[in-house]
């Protein structure tokens, strides 16, 4: 049972299911710069590059 709670799939694979606002918040948290005009695909690209 403890292995199940240890398995956390909130890694980069969930970026696609996040909203643009959530992605920007994550970029802010990681202090990764982005343009306010960046689209979702670009935001995901930046986050994946930070891994």
Beta strands, then each sheet from edge to edge (+ up, - down):
end
